[in-house]
Amino acid sequence: MKIFTIMAVLALTAVACAFAVDPSFAAQIAPSDAHHLVTASLLCAAPASRPFVGLPGNPAPRALCGAVRADANDPKAMIAQVQAAFEEFKKTNDEKLKAKAEDGLVNQKLETINAAIDGYQKAIDDLNARIAAGSAAQDAPRDAEYTTAFQAHFRKGDVQASLNKGVDDEGGYLAPVEWDRTITDKLVEISPMRQIATVQTISGTGFKKLYNLRGTGSGWVGETAARPETASPEFGSQTFTPGELYANPAATQQLLDDSEVDLEAWLANEVDTEFAYQEGLAFVSGNGTNKPKGFLTYVAGGANAADNPLGSIALTGAAAAAAITTDELIDLELSLPGVLSQNARWVMNRNTIGKIRKLKNSDGDYIWQPSLQVGQPAQLLSHPVTEMAAMPNAVADAVPIAFGDFRRGYLIVDRTGVRVLRDPYTNKPYVMFYTTKRVGGGVKDPQAIKAMKMASA
């Protein structure tokens, strides 16, 4: 009991030191990873103070000791740290594979390093997303008069003649172009699907895409033979209809009167996280009712499998209900036509990535590799990996992994403009800012995406 108490005190002390060294540490670790903090701190304690953790010939992972994580704004340090952690991960996993019996301490160490790699890689992916969002921004002309009038309306409800360009028959006002772009850029940064899919801005109620289903006939003829009419090609169509996404943040009138806050940044911060969360779910599994149609609903047997004239997303199968093999991943990769594989990527959630990180090829090499430079994601079988939280776990009958060219395969449709309705009456003394954005989405080329389905239980 005394030994356990000493270990707990050491663990809590190490965690406290981590918070002191890096105040942002709390924001970087999910609550579900809390047990990893205790494990990591025990692994990093002095040998004399961790009698049950010392593993012969296996010192604590250097990547987990010292500073809990490198500065997320220092890409070189982050990449070095994730690579060091992955080397330790491979060494520990090899030790586990060679062990004749399950070793709880080795398993605990392995899961701790796995969680640390997740954190480091996530920081790199977030940095890559910020780079992508910044490069996607367009330098639109600034409408100073309209922006000033809109700011006045935001604070006081004043309506000026210059604000009339934003008026519609429902009493809403289109946000200035700078505001609209800020929210859009934030969504690109947060939502993985906006980073990898095609985004089309429309000004109407929907977007219709035509498909050439081919079918043109032909034939061989002699010099003077008759040439009868041949079959004509057929066309199909698919309509992408935006659903309405809304948020309704509030601020007191006194705050709006007295504060020197950046109103554009404030509203963007209030809105972007909620919009990105809802979009993330819809782009993956949305049913199309007042929302986008998620790409998983287009798989063979899915709710929207017959929606696209080109057919459904083909599935490969896993032999087990909760385990994935290297050969099954190779089969999924090869199911995509070679002409479409150049820009293909893997899409899965963090739990599935954790399983796949332990897999090797026939030569004994690990098939997952961490980021090697800024702007590049982790690689699986030489293709980039996009972590998408909305993807299901690898459980019975689930579709946890997709592979393909999502820029060719999935289309996001944005209705022009973010609309804001200022409401000072409904919830006094708060002023509500009812903010809406119309977004649609669906698979435009099912041949460009393949997916894996787990076996039944």
KOLMAR-162555 format. One record per residue (C-alpha): x negated, y, z; residue in three letters; residue number from 1. Coordinates in steps of 0.5 Angstrom, whole numbers, plus 500, padded with zeros to 3 digits. Each point is the difference from the previous one (the first is absolute). Layout:
! residues N
(node (X Y Z) 'ALA' NUM)
...
//
This chain:
! residues 457
(node (500 500 500) 'MET' 1)
(node (494 505 502) 'LYS' 2)
(node (497 498 493) 'ILE' 3)
(node (506 502 496) 'PHE' 4)
(node (501 506 504) 'THR' 5)
(node (493 502 498) 'ILE' 6)
(node (501 499 493) 'MET' 7)
(node (507 504 500) 'ALA' 8)
(node (496 506 503) 'VAL' 9)
(node (495 499 495) 'LEU' 10)
(node (505 500 494) 'ALA' 11)
(node (504 506 502) 'LEU' 12)
(node (493 504 502) 'THR' 13)
(node (498 498 493) 'ALA' 14)
(node (506 502 497) 'VAL' 15)
(node (500 507 504) 'ALA' 16)
(node (493 501 497) 'CYS' 17)
(node (503 499 493) 'ALA' 18)
(node (505 505 501) 'PHE' 19)
(node (495 505 503) 'ALA' 20)
(node (495 499 494) 'VAL' 21)
(node (506 501 495) 'ASP' 22)
(node (506 503 502) 'PRO' 23)
(node (504 498 493) 'SER' 24)
(node (499 493 502) 'PHE' 25)
(node (507 499 503) 'ALA' 26)
(node (503 502 493) 'ALA' 27)
(node (496 495 497) 'GLN' 28)
(node (502 494 503) 'ILE' 29)
(node (507 497 500) 'ALA' 30)
(node (503 498 506) 'PRO' 31)
(node (500 493 498) 'SER' 32)
(node (492 500 500) 'ASP' 33)
(node (500 502 507) 'ALA' 34)
(node (497 493 502) 'HIS' 35)
(node (495 501 495) 'HIS' 36)
(node (497 506 504) 'LEU' 37)
(node (499 495 506) 'VAL' 38)
(node (497 495 496) 'THR' 39)
(node (495 505 497) 'ALA' 40)
(node (498 503 506) 'SER' 41)
(node (499 493 503) 'LEU' 42)
(node (496 498 494) 'LEU' 43)
(node (496 507 501) 'CYS' 44)
(node (498 499 507) 'ALA' 45)
(node (494 498 503) 'ALA' 46)
(node (498 493 500) 'PRO' 47)
(node (500 499 508) 'ALA' 48)
(node (507 504 500) 'SER' 49)
(node (503 495 495) 'ARG' 50)
(node (499 493 502) 'PRO' 51)
(node (506 497 497) 'PHE' 52)
(node (499 504 493) 'VAL' 53)
(node (492 498 499) 'GLY' 54)
(node (500 496 494) 'LEU' 55)
(node (493 496 499) 'PRO' 56)
(node (496 503 494) 'GLY' 57)
(node (506 505 499) 'ASN' 58)
(node (499 506 502) 'PRO' 59)
(node (506 505 500) 'ALA' 60)
(node (501 503 493) 'PRO' 61)
(node (496 506 500) 'ARG' 62)
(node (505 504 495) 'ALA' 63)
(node (505 499 506) 'LEU' 64)
(node (495 503 505) 'CYS' 65)
(node (498 507 502) 'GLY' 66)
(node (505 505 496) 'ALA' 67)
(node (506 497 499) 'VAL' 68)
(node (501 503 493) 'ARG' 69)
(node (496 504 496) 'ALA' 70)
(node (503 507 498) 'ASP' 71)
(node (505 499 495) 'ALA' 72)
(node (498 506 496) 'ASN' 73)
(node (493 497 499) 'ASP' 74)
(node (501 495 495) 'PRO' 75)
(node (493 497 500) 'LYS' 76)
(node (501 499 507) 'ALA' 77)
(node (506 497 499) 'MET' 78)
(node (498 495 494) 'ILE' 79)
(node (494 498 504) 'ALA' 80)
(node (504 498 506) 'GLN' 81)
(node (505 496 497) 'VAL' 82)
(node (495 496 496) 'GLN' 83)
(node (496 499 506) 'ALA' 84)
(node (506 497 504) 'ALA' 85)
(node (502 496 494) 'PHE' 86)
(node (493 497 500) 'GLU' 87)
(node (501 498 507) 'GLU' 88)
(node (507 498 498) 'PHE' 89)
(node (497 495 495) 'LYS' 90)
(node (495 497 505) 'LYS' 91)
(node (505 499 505) 'THR' 92)
(node (505 497 496) 'ASN' 93)
(node (495 495 497) 'ASP' 94)
(node (498 498 507) 'GLU' 95)
(node (508 499 501) 'LYS' 96)
(node (500 495 494) 'LEU' 97)
(node (494 496 502) 'LYS' 98)
(node (503 499 507) 'ALA' 99)
(node (502 493 501) 'LYS' 100)
(node (506 503 505) 'ALA' 101)
(node (504 506 501) 'GLU' 102)
(node (496 505 504) 'ASP' 103)
(node (504 505 503) 'GLY' 104)
(node (494 505 501) 'LEU' 105)
(node (498 500 493) 'VAL' 106)
(node (507 501 498) 'ASN' 107)
(node (501 506 504) 'GLN' 108)
(node (494 503 498) 'LYS' 109)
(node (502 499 492) 'LEU' 110)
(node (507 503 501) 'GLU' 111)
(node (496 506 504) 'THR' 112)
(node (496 501 494) 'ILE' 113)
(node (505 499 495) 'ASN' 114)
(node (504 505 503) 'ALA' 115)
(node (494 505 500) 'ALA' 116)
(node (499 499 493) 'ILE' 117)
(node (508 502 499) 'ASP' 118)
(node (499 506 504) 'GLY' 119)
(node (493 502 496) 'TYR' 120)
(node (503 498 493) 'GLN' 121)
(node (507 504 502) 'LYS' 122)
(node (496 506 501) 'ALA' 123)
(node (496 500 493) 'ILE' 124)
(node (507 498 497) 'ASP' 125)
(node (503 506 503) 'ASP' 126)
(node (494 505 498) 'LEU' 127)
(node (500 497 493) 'ASN' 128)
(node (508 502 500) 'ALA' 129)
(node (498 507 502) 'ARG' 130)
(node (495 500 494) 'ILE' 131)
(node (506 497 495) 'ALA' 132)
(node (505 505 503) 'ALA' 133)
(node (495 506 499) 'GLY' 134)
(node (498 498 493) 'SER' 135)
(node (507 499 498) 'ALA' 136)
(node (502 507 502) 'ALA' 137)
(node (502 505 494) 'GLN' 138)
(node (498 508 501) 'ASP' 139)
(node (507 502 498) 'ALA' 140)
(node (501 508 500) 'PRO' 141)
(node (502 503 506) 'ARG' 142)
(node (507 503 501) 'ASP' 143)
(node (498 505 505) 'ALA' 144)
(node (507 504 500) 'GLU' 145)
(node (504 494 500) 'TYR' 146)
(node (495 497 506) 'THR' 147)
(node (501 506 504) 'THR' 148)
(node (507 500 499) 'ALA' 149)
(node (501 493 502) 'PHE' 150)
(node (496 501 506) 'GLN' 151)
(node (504 506 503) 'ALA' 152)
(node (506 495 499) 'HIS' 153)
(node (497 495 504) 'PHE' 154)
(node (499 504 506) 'ARG' 155)
(node (506 505 500) 'LYS' 156)
(node (505 497 494) 'GLY' 157)
(node (499 506 496) 'ASP' 158)
(node (502 500 493) 'VAL' 159)
(node (497 504 495) 'GLN' 160)
(node (501 501 493) 'ALA' 161)
(node (493 497 498) 'SER' 162)
(node (503 493 504) 'LEU' 163)
(node (506 499 495) 'ASN' 164)
(node (495 496 495) 'LYS' 165)
(node (501 495 505) 'GLY' 166)
(node (507 500 502) 'VAL' 167)
(node (505 494 498) 'ASP' 168)
(node (507 499 501) 'ASP' 169)
(node (499 496 506) 'GLU' 170)
(node (496 506 504) 'GLY' 171)
(node (493 497 499) 'GLY' 172)
(node (494 503 498) 'TYR' 173)
(node (494 497 496) 'LEU' 174)
(node (494 500 504) 'ALA' 175)
(node (494 504 497) 'PRO' 176)
(node (496 497 495) 'VAL' 177)
(node (494 500 506) 'GLU' 178)
(node (504 497 505) 'TRP' 179)
(node (503 494 495) 'ASP' 180)
(node (493 499 498) 'ARG' 181)
(node (498 499 507) 'THR' 182)
(node (505 495 502) 'ILE' 183)
(node (499 496 494) 'THR' 184)
(node (492 500 501) 'ASP' 185)
(node (501 498 507) 'LYS' 186)
(node (505 494 497) 'LEU' 187)
(node (494 498 496) 'VAL' 188)
(node (495 500 506) 'GLU' 189)
(node (505 496 504) 'ILE' 190)
(node (504 495 495) 'SER' 191)
(node (496 495 497) 'PRO' 192)
(node (505 499 494) 'MET' 193)
(node (499 507 498) 'ARG' 194)
(node (492 499 499) 'GLN' 195)
(node (501 494 496) 'ILE' 196)
(node (506 500 496) 'ALA' 197)
(node (503 505 494) 'THR' 198)
(node (503 506 503) 'VAL' 199)
(node (505 504 495) 'GLN' 200)
(node (503 507 501) 'THR' 201)
(node (507 501 497) 'ILE' 202)
(node (505 505 500) 'SER' 203)
(node (507 496 499) 'GLY' 204)
(node (504 495 504) 'THR' 205)
(node (496 494 498) 'GLY' 206)
(node (494 497 495) 'PHE' 207)
(node (502 495 495) 'LYS' 208)
(node (494 496 497) 'LYS' 209)
(node (501 496 493) 'LEU' 210)
(node (497 494 499) 'TYR' 211)
(node (498 497 493) 'ASN' 212)
(node (502 492 501) 'LEU' 213)
(node (497 499 493) 'ARG' 214)
(node (503 495 495) 'GLY' 215)
(node (498 502 494) 'THR' 216)
(node (501 495 494) 'GLY' 217)
(node (494 499 495) 'SER' 218)
(node (499 494 495) 'GLY' 219)
(node (495 498 494) 'TRP' 220)
(node (502 502 493) 'VAL' 221)
(node (498 499 493) 'GLY' 222)
(node (498 506 495) 'GLU' 223)
(node (507 500 497) 'THR' 224)
(node (504 496 505) 'ALA' 225)
(node (506 504 504) 'ALA' 226)
(node (499 503 506) 'ARG' 227)
(node (507 499 504) 'PRO' 228)
(node (501 504 507) 'GLU' 229)
(node (496 498 506) 'THR' 230)
(node (502 501 507) 'ALA' 231)
(node (500 507 503) 'SER' 232)
(node (497 501 507) 'PRO' 233)
(node (504 500 506) 'GLU' 234)
(node (499 506 506) 'PHE' 235)
(node (502 500 507) 'GLY' 236)
(node (500 505 505) 'SER' 237)
(node (500 501 508) 'GLN' 238)
(node (502 506 504) 'THR' 239)
(node (496 503 506) 'PHE' 240)
(node (505 504 504) 'THR' 241)
(node (497 504 506) 'PRO' 242)
(node (503 499 507) 'GLY' 243)
(node (500 506 505) 'GLU' 244)
(node (495 500 505) 'LEU' 245)
(node (501 505 506) 'TYR' 246)
(node (497 502 506) 'ALA' 247)
(node (503 505 505) 'ASN' 248)
(node (495 503 505) 'PRO' 249)
(node (502 506 505) 'ALA' 250)
(node (496 506 503) 'ALA' 251)
(node (503 505 505) 'THR' 252)
(node (502 507 497) 'GLN' 253)
(node (495 503 505) 'GLN' 254)
(node (494 495 498) 'LEU' 255)
(node (502 503 493) 'LEU' 256)
(node (500 507 502) 'ASP' 257)
(node (494 500 504) 'ASP' 258)
(node (495 495 498) 'SER' 259)
(node (495 501 495) 'GLU' 260)
(node (500 493 497) 'VAL' 261)
(node (499 498 493) 'ASP' 262)
(node (507 499 498) 'LEU' 263)
(node (498 496 494) 'GLU' 264)
(node (495 495 504) 'ALA' 265)
(node (505 499 505) 'TRP' 266)
(node (506 498 496) 'LEU' 267)
(node (495 496 496) 'ALA' 268)
(node (498 496 506) 'ASN' 269)
(node (507 499 503) 'GLU' 270)
(node (502 497 493) 'VAL' 271)
(node (495 497 497) 'ASP' 272)
(node (499 494 505) 'THR' 273)
(node (507 498 500) 'GLU' 274)
(node (501 501 492) 'PHE' 275)
(node (493 495 499) 'ALA' 276)
(node (503 495 505) 'TYR' 277)
(node (507 499 497) 'GLN' 278)
(node (497 500 493) 'GLU' 279)
(node (495 495 502) 'GLY' 280)
(node (505 495 502) 'LEU' 281)
(node (504 502 494) 'ALA' 282)
(node (495 499 495) 'PHE' 283)
(node (498 493 502) 'VAL' 284)
(node (507 497 502) 'SER' 285)
(node (506 506 499) 'GLY' 286)
(node (506 497 497) 'ASN' 287)
(node (502 506 495) 'GLY' 288)
(node (506 502 504) 'THR' 289)
(node (498 508 501) 'ASN' 290)
(node (493 498 500) 'LYS' 291)
(node (494 497 495) 'PRO' 292)
(node (500 493 498) 'LYS' 293)
(node (494 497 504) 'GLY' 294)
(node (496 496 495) 'PHE' 295)
(node (501 493 505) 'LEU' 296)
(node (507 500 498) 'THR' 297)
(node (498 499 492) 'TYR' 298)
(node (497 494 502) 'VAL' 299)
(node (503 493 497) 'ALA' 300)
(node (506 499 504) 'GLY' 301)
(node (500 507 503) 'GLY' 302)
(node (506 505 500) 'ALA' 303)
(node (497 504 494) 'ASN' 304)
(node (497 494 496) 'ALA' 305)
(node (505 501 494) 'ALA' 306)
(node (499 508 500) 'ASP' 307)
(node (494 501 496) 'ASN' 308)
(node (501 498 492) 'PRO' 309)
(node (493 497 500) 'LEU' 310)
(node (502 495 506) 'GLY' 311)
(node (498 499 507) 'SER' 312)
(node (494 500 504) 'ILE' 313)
(node (497 493 499) 'ALA' 314)
(node (498 496 507) 'LEU' 315)
(node (494 495 502) 'THR' 316)
(node (501 496 506) 'GLY' 317)
(node (496 498 506) 'ALA' 318)
(node (500 493 502) 'ALA' 319)
(node (501 502 508) 'ALA' 320)
(node (505 504 503) 'ALA' 321)
(node (495 505 504) 'ALA' 322)
(node (493 498 497) 'ALA' 323)
(node (497 503 494) 'ILE' 324)
(node (494 497 496) 'THR' 325)
(node (495 502 496) 'THR' 326)
(node (502 496 494) 'ASP' 327)
(node (507 503 500) 'GLU' 328)
(node (497 507 500) 'LEU' 329)
(node (496 498 494) 'ILE' 330)
(node (507 497 497) 'ASP' 331)
(node (503 507 501) 'LEU' 332)
(node (495 504 497) 'GLU' 333)
(node (500 496 494) 'LEU' 334)
(node (507 500 499) 'SER' 335)
(node (499 507 498) 'LEU' 336)
(node (499 501 492) 'PRO' 337)
(node (493 502 499) 'GLY' 338)
(node (501 506 497) 'VAL' 339)
(node (504 503 506) 'LEU' 340)
(node (495 498 505) 'SER' 341)
(node (495 505 499) 'GLN' 342)
(node (504 505 504) 'ASN' 343)
(node (503 495 505) 'ALA' 344)
(node (500 500 507) 'ARG' 345)
(node (502 496 506) 'TRP' 346)
(node (506 502 505) 'VAL' 347)
(node (501 497 507) 'MET' 348)
(node (501 502 507) 'ASN' 349)
(node (494 500 505) 'ARG' 350)
(node (502 494 503) 'ASN' 351)
(node (500 496 494) 'THR' 352)
(node (493 504 498) 'ILE' 353)
(node (498 497 507) 'GLY' 354)
(node (501 493 498) 'LYS' 355)
(node (497 501 493) 'ILE' 356)
(node (494 503 503) 'ARG' 357)
(node (498 493 503) 'LYS' 358)
(node (500 497 493) 'LEU' 359)
(node (494 497 496) 'LYS' 360)
(node (499 498 492) 'ASN' 361)
(node (497 494 498) 'SER' 362)
(node (493 502 501) 'ASP' 363)
(node (501 502 507) 'GLY' 364)
(node (501 508 499) 'ASP' 365)
(node (505 504 503) 'TYR' 366)
(node (505 502 495) 'ILE' 367)
(node (502 507 504) 'TRP' 368)
(node (495 505 500) 'GLN' 369)
(node (500 507 504) 'PRO' 370)
(node (499 507 496) 'SER' 371)
(node (494 501 498) 'LEU' 372)
(node (500 507 498) 'GLN' 373)
(node (505 506 501) 'VAL' 374)
(node (506 500 496) 'GLY' 375)
(node (500 493 499) 'GLN' 376)
(node (505 495 504) 'PRO' 377)
(node (498 493 502) 'ALA' 378)
(node (499 495 495) 'GLN' 379)
(node (503 493 499) 'LEU' 380)
(node (498 495 495) 'LEU' 381)
(node (497 507 497) 'SER' 382)
(node (507 503 500) 'HIS' 383)
(node (501 506 504) 'PRO' 384)
(node (505 499 506) 'VAL' 385)
(node (506 505 502) 'THR' 386)
(node (502 499 507) 'GLU' 387)
(node (508 501 500) 'MET' 388)
(node (503 499 507) 'ALA' 389)
(node (507 499 497) 'ALA' 390)
(node (498 493 497) 'MET' 391)
(node (502 494 504) 'PRO' 392)
(node (496 496 504) 'ASN' 393)
(node (498 493 497) 'ALA' 394)
(node (505 496 503) 'VAL' 395)
(node (505 494 497) 'ALA' 396)
(node (504 503 494) 'ASP' 397)
(node (497 507 500) 'ALA' 398)
(node (496 503 494) 'VAL' 399)
(node (494 503 504) 'PRO' 400)
(node (495 501 494) 'ILE' 401)
(node (501 504 493) 'ALA' 402)
(node (495 501 495) 'PHE' 403)
(node (500 504 494) 'GLY' 404)
(node (499 507 496) 'ASP' 405)
(node (505 504 504) 'PHE' 406)
(node (499 506 496) 'ARG' 407)
(node (503 496 494) 'ARG' 408)
(node (505 496 504) 'GLY' 409)
(node (503 505 505) 'TYR' 410)
(node (504 507 499) 'LEU' 411)
(node (501 505 505) 'ILE' 412)
(node (505 505 498) 'VAL' 413)
(node (500 507 503) 'ASP' 414)
(node (506 505 499) 'ARG' 415)
(node (497 507 500) 'THR' 416)
(node (499 504 506) 'GLY' 417)
(node (501 499 508) 'VAL' 418)
(node (507 504 502) 'ARG' 419)
(node (500 503 507) 'VAL' 420)
(node (507 502 503) 'LEU' 421)
(node (499 504 506) 'ARG' 422)
(node (505 499 505) 'ASP' 423)
(node (500 504 507) 'PRO' 424)
(node (508 498 502) 'TYR' 425)
(node (500 493 501) 'THR' 426)
(node (495 499 506) 'ASN' 427)
(node (499 507 503) 'LYS' 428)
(node (495 502 502) 'PRO' 429)
(node (496 496 495) 'TYR' 430)
(node (500 502 493) 'VAL' 431)
(node (500 493 496) 'MET' 432)
(node (497 500 493) 'PHE' 433)
(node (503 495 496) 'TYR' 434)
(node (495 497 495) 'THR' 435)
(node (502 496 494) 'THR' 436)
(node (496 497 495) 'LYS' 437)
(node (503 495 494) 'ARG' 438)
(node (495 494 499) 'VAL' 439)
(node (501 494 496) 'GLY' 440)
(node (496 494 498) 'GLY' 441)
(node (500 493 496) 'GLY' 442)
(node (496 495 497) 'VAL' 443)
(node (499 503 492) 'LYS' 444)
(node (495 494 498) 'ASP' 445)
(node (501 493 504) 'PRO' 446)
(node (495 497 496) 'GLN' 447)
(node (494 505 503) 'ALA' 448)
(node (502 497 507) 'ILE' 449)
(node (499 493 503) 'LYS' 450)
(node (502 498 507) 'ALA' 451)
(node (499 494 505) 'MET' 452)
(node (506 496 504) 'LYS' 453)
(node (498 496 506) 'MET' 454)
(node (503 493 500) 'ALA' 455)
(node (506 499 504) 'SER' 456)
(node (499 498 508) 'ALA' 457)
//
